């Protein structure tokens, strides 16, 4: 297919079966895999493991039904563009080979039962492509239905990989089969999970890491509850303790009333919470952030076989620019002027300034994405796209920041409901002024504006000769200064032609 190709990953997890189709767009910066289509079926294969270690007929039927649906979607795919992997339940099930024969027939492609270490490697690959390369050592925790993968790595390279044979479905079936939850039962489940993590605890603490990341369903569910209930940006020990207390008081997950808890997570919440609390205590985790890159994403990148040395955010920005037919020369001019203005006024720690500067630069390059929908209110469309689009490499917080900058590039300032700090306001001002200066969208050379920012007083100066030659833009800058003064964002905001 000219210009791009499609790849597909099928993940036969112990809790859910997932299909992810990715679109690969080649560029000078690399080849990002952009999610194109996805399907999910909650199979709970691990819940069908009988005492003798075989998968019961009902669980097999649920799995085959899901794979037949995936196979229909993948009917036109060549064999080399699809990779299907199976994880813990099919690693341990006595009748795995019998099921796999039927499963491959339903799917139409070979299915590979991968080892715990291979699963951990692919999970880290998927997570690493969703996180920003920062040179810091990170711990990735993926609580699945039958196992939990723990990986320490730096950027795209895993350093330590382990797969612990404990997961949310398996532990829920073992400790809470009848759905009843009390303090004694939960403690038993918690200490069971700690016992599984204990052999790797000392080694992981010795290696150390700067921050922890959680992937897949349990981490997502617990993080969503913590965010919805207590407005916490990361899942921490206090949030876990509160969820635990609420679960014990309710006596069962089905009776639990917590915002952010989705119906499909209720049946395995207790086991997942016990595993997460055990991981926190055995590995010494204080808090973790949720990341949406997981096994299926890693399978896609592994299938692609590309060198993962580029910053995915750079690739993503370029791809979005191409996809939405942005005028690259105009975007470059706005980018350069906005950064020149920001650099003159920004003060702070270098790492923080670099991060803000990158976001401003990307916002300048992507400010026009909404024009592909409509020129009227394009900034609103741009903000919506950047907030909700699949943007590999970007965190949701970064996407929100890009959306805010593009939303405020034109129009009034009172529409902002989120309080901003001075650096954020400075970035807004820089992008707005750059947008005004380059409104004609021509190649005319402009003098570099001078910006002064001290004690929350901002002043912008342009040469008087330029102002006489560009009266419309000059008047627009005078109006812009008045708008800022009316909004009372800064102690002062002045524009002068000198």
Helices and strands as residue ranges (DSSP letters): E 4-12, E 16-27, E 30-42, G 45-48, H 57-73, G 79-81, E 82-86, H 88-92, H 96-107, E 111-113, H 116-130, E 137-143, E 148-154, E 157-164, H 168-175, H 183-207, E 211-215, H 216-230, E 235-236, H 237-250, G 253-255, H 263-283, E 287-290, H 295-304, H 312-323, H 328-345, H 350-366, G 369-372, H 378-388, H 396-407, H 422-437, E 450-454, E 457-462, H 464-469, H 471-487, E 492-497
